[in-house]
């Protein structure tokens, strides 16, 4: 009985990971990624249209990749941007 109670306590109250802190930090990172990415993509699209390198294109294929060596994370998201 003591062992089960100790297990319950350790599992539920000795969690060293602060979920709320992680959530806020991830959201802050993703906000920065979103703002920076949008700015860079729009800048590149305008530059390519102005230079004439792209014309009459209705959709631009694009890919975003998020990586972390620490987390062994490597995820890509494919999409299209309509022009």
C-alpha positions in Angstrom: 0.0 0.0 0.0 2.8 2.5 0.8 4.5 1.6 -2.4 1.4 2.4 -4.4 0.9 5.7 -2.6 4.5 6.6 -3.1 4.2 5.7 -6.8 1.1 7.9 -7.2 2.7 10.8 -5.4 5.9 10.6 -7.5 3.9 10.3 -10.7 1.5 13.1 -10.1 3.3 15.6 -7.9 7.0 15.3 -8.6 6.8 16.1 -12.3 9.7 18.3 -13.0 8.4 19.3 -16.4 6.2 22.5 -16.2 3.6 21.9 -19.0 2.3 25.5 -18.9 5.9 26.9 -19.2 6.6 24.6 -22.1 3.3 25.5 -23.8 4.0 29.2 -23.5 7.6 28.8 -24.7 6.5 26.7 -27.8 3.8 29.2 -28.7 6.3 32.1 -28.4 8.7 30.2 -30.7 6.0 29.4 -33.2 4.8 33.0 -33.2 8.3 34.1 -34.1 8.5 31.4 -36.8 5.2 32.5 -38.3 5.9 36.2 -38.3 9.5 35.8 -39.7 8.5 33.2 -42.3 5.6 35.3 -43.6 7.8 38.3 -43.9 10.5 36.4 -45.8 8.1 34.5 -48.1 6.2 37.7 -49.1 9.5 39.5 -49.7 10.8 36.7 -51.9 7.5 36.5 -53.9 7.6 40.3 -54.5 11.3 40.1 -55.6 10.7 37.2 -58.0 7.7 38.9 -59.6 9.5 42.3 -59.9 12.5 40.6 -61.5 10.3 38.7 -63.9 11.7 35.3 -62.7 8.2 34.1 -62.1 5.2 35.1 -64.2 1.7 33.7 -64.6 2.1 31.4 -61.6 -1.1 30.7 -59.7 0.4 28.5 -57.0 3.9 28.3 -55.4 4.9 25.0 -53.8 6.5 25.5 -50.4 7.8 23.4 -47.5 8.6 24.2 -43.9 10.8 22.0 -41.8 11.1 22.0 -38.0 14.2 20.2 -36.6 15.6 19.7 -33.2 18.7 17.5 -32.5 17.9 17.4 -28.8 14.3 16.1 -29.5 15.3 14.0 -32.5 12.6 15.9 -34.4 12.6 16.4 -38.1 9.1 17.3 -39.4 8.2 18.8 -42.8 5.0 20.5 -43.8 4.2 20.8 -47.5 1.9 23.5 -48.8 1.0 25.9 -51.6 0.7 29.6 -51.7 -1.8 31.1 -54.2 -0.6 34.2 -56.0 
